[in-house]
Amino acid sequence: MEQLLTGLRAAGEPTRLRLLALCAYGELSVSELTQILGQSQPRVSRHLKLLVEAGLLQRFREGAQVFYRIADRSEEAHLARTVVDLLPPHDSELNRDLQRLDQVKQRRADLAHNYFRENAARWSEIRALHVPEVQLERELLEVVGDQPVADFLDIGTGTGRVLELLASRAERGMGIDLSQEMLTVARANLEKASLRNVHVRQADMYNMPLEDDAIDLATLHLVLHYSDSPARVIEEAARVLRTNGRLVIVDFEAHNEEHLRLEHQHHRLGFEDTEIDSWFAQNGLDAEQCRGLQGSPLTVKIWQATKRAQVATG
């Protein structure tokens, strides 16, 4: 009862209701919320603090900025969604807020477009060396299958494309990446696709801010070759997987294209099957059949594994 009353008290104020409604549409920074509401940052921050303490909003830091989004699980999350659903759709103040929110999203999209345009040549050069992305995505969807999962994690999410691709198969999805520029691109893409069950976070793939046994499906899509310690990445991915959770790795078969190391910061020139399988085995993962998509000169492999149940000892 007290938990419910705390949530209702936190939501029961005009500015906090507006904040709750805005954060239901996606992740917003303090400065963005301040622009939309036309109030001072200290005032907005105080309201946000109360909503977070009541469990109605989630707060996370990304570089110098702090972002907020509506809670996505727990009883408080259900209350937050219920309150937002009860707001009158024709309220003039809320509609003005949503118009300003559209302007914020457009600015994000412009930033993402500019970054993508500046780096398009670099990415296009690599894509030309392997199979078309449409074919690769089709194969990935087939490997993942149609069985829905509760919690999905895309490690090194980049533009958020895999998060977007698999969003319909997950109840909740999160993509992590260290690059703020790539997270700007990912957010813009997810907002454009109107996906509210997935979001992105700035995080290190060697030390992810997730509990043990928290994820049903994790993906590493053309990420592992950038790592200077791929074994540690797989170890960390295995840690967050639940029993029978799956890890799917999309990356290059071992190759000799040395220019990718020099010009595109690839730490590894692909991987051997035996190497990936050994890392799976070391971390309690049972390897499944891998698939190969031959390009010229790069062959893309899709390795997959399932986390086995821990055997009790003693």
Summary of the structure (lengths in Angstrom):
residues: 314
radius of gyration: 21.3
end to end distance: 42.6
largest distance: 65.5
contacts: 992
relative contact order: 0.10
helix: 49%
strand: 23%
